[in-house]
Amino acid sequence: MDLAHILAFNIALAAAIASPGPAFLVSVKTTLTAGRRAGLAVGAGLGLVAALWTLAALMGLEIVFTAFPWAYVAVKTLGALYLLYIAYGMWRGAREPLAPSEVKPARHAFLQGLMINLMNPKSVLFAAAVLVVIFPPNMTLAQKGAIFTNHLIIELIFYSLLAFGMSTTTARNAYLRAKTHLDRVAALVLSALGLRLLFGR
């Protein structure tokens, strides 16, 4: 493993993180509604589990999912239902004004970030595919640990920048003006992602 491998991995990782998936949408929504601290917390939860999925792929967890398909189906189903639950809450509250009761503590935001990525076993399969393409086989435990640490740092940097950017007064005021439409679009996207996770292979 050398610097070129890490660079290629980081490019693929940056593209995956920036895609408008459930993690990105929940991070933006949390920051806009609950503030920067909650945005940082949800990003920490999202990033930690994403990096752990990569570590699991490095350790061969995808082999377990292949050997025991029911485990993969169970986690995938729970994840899909959780996304649909979040989408329902967003849709139902789209017309409601932003109230202090909506502001979640950082601990709750961190746990939500954990749950979002924990309930998506496709992450480990994606990570395994990327790792196989980019990195050489038979890496040492120290090298695998370095990849995990690198992944975690990239995730934390991205979500921290997102939290600081979206917590500005300009971003918050723009969200408040278009809250109903933005929340419903986010709810539809999360619903589509949940259904795809539920019924997709």
N, C-alpha and C positions, 0 to 999 in steps of 0.2 A: 504494500500500500504506500502511495506517495502523494504529494501535494496535488497532482493532476486528478487523482481519484476523488479526493476531498472536494476539489473545485467542481468537478462534474456532479457530484452528489449534491452540493449546495445549490447549484443551478436548478437541478430537478426539484429539490426541496422547496426553493423559493417559488417556483411556478406552481407547485401543489398547494402551498400555504395561501398564495394570493388568489387562488381560484375561488369563485363565489359559492363555497360549500357551507354546510351548517356551522362549522367552527368560525369561519369568517363572519357570517351573518350574526351569530350570537354574540361575538366579540363586539361588533359595531353597535348592535342593539343595546347591549349591556352598558357600554361606555356612554352612549347618548342618553340613556334613561337613568342610570345610576351613578354616573360620574367616573372620573379617571381612576380612582382607587379600585372600584369594582371592575373596571375594564382591565386594569393590570392584573387583578386577581383571577378573572376568568381566563385571561391569556396565559397566566402561569399554569392553571389547571389544564388547559388545552395543550400547551406545549409539553408539559411533563408527560402526559399520557401518550402523545404522539411520539415522543422520544422513546418511551418505554415500549411502544409497539415496534419501533425500529430495533430496539435491543432484543425484543422477543423474536423478531424475524432473524436476527443474527444468531440467536440461540436455537433456531429451528422450530419455532412454534407453528409455522405453516404446515409442518409435517404432522403435528398433532391434529390440526383441523382437517387435514386430508384423511388421516386414519380414523378420526371420529367425526364424521360429517354432522351428527346431531348436535355436537357442541358448537360448531360454527353456526348452524341454523338457529340454535337457541339464542346465542348472543346477538346474531343479526336481527332476529325477530324483536328482541327486547329493545335494541337500538332503534329500529324503525318505529316502534310504538312510542318510544320516548320522543323522537323527532316530531311525530304526529301530535303528541300531547303539547309540545312547545308551540307548534304551529297553530293549534286550536286556541291556545291562550293568547297568542299574538292577534289572531283574527278577531276573537271576541272582545279584546280590549283596544282594538284599533281606534274606535271613535271616542274612547274615554280620554279625558285630559290627563296629562302627566301629573300624578299626585305623589306626595311624599311617601305614601304606602308602597308605591312601585319601586322605590329606591331600595335595592337589596344590599345587605352588608357584604363586605368583601369575602367573608368566609363562605357565605351562600354562593356567591359568584364563582369562587374557586371550585366548590363542589360541583356546580353546574358545568364548569369547564371540564372537570374530570369525567363527568357522566357522558357528556357529548361525544368525546373521543373514545372513552372506554367501551361504549356501546356500538362501536363501529369496527367489527373484526376485519372488514375489508382493508383497513389501514395496514394490518400486518401482512396481508397478501400483496398489497401495493409496495410496501417497503421491501418485502422479500424479492419481488420482481426487479425493483430498482437496484437493490444491493447485488443481485446476481449479475446484472448487466455491467455495473460499474466497478465493483471491487473484486480483487483476486480471491480464489478459494483458500481455505486453510489459514485464515487470519488468526493471530494470537488473541488471547483474552484481552490483553492491553490495547490492541488495535481496535477490537470491538468496543471496548470502553471509551476509546477516543472518538469513535464514530457516534456513539450515544451522546457523549458530552457535546460534541460539535452540533448535533441535531438539536439538543436542548437549548444551546446558546442561540442558534439561529431563530428558533421558535420564540424565545423570550425577547429577543431584539425586535422581531417583526411585530409581535403583539404589543410591546411597549410603545413602539413608534405609532402604531395604530391607535392605542389608547390616548396618547398625548395629542395626536392630530385630531381625533374625533371628539375630544373633550373641550375643545375651544368654544368660546361663546358663539362664534360664527356658525360652526358646525351644529351646535345644539339648537340655535334659533332656526336654522334651516330645517332641521329635523322636526321641530315643533310645528312649523308652518305646514309641513307635508306629512305629519304623523300618520294620519288615517291611511293614506295611499301607500306610504313606505312600509307600514306594518303589515298591510294586507299583501303587498308584493312579497315581502319576506316570508309571510305565512304560507303563501302559495308555493314559493320556492322550497321551503322546508318540507311542505307536504309532498311535493313531487320527489324530493330526495328521499323522504321516508318511505314512500310507496315503491320507489325504485329499489331501495335497500330491502324492502319486505318481499317483493316479488321477483327481483333480479337474481341472477345466479351468483 
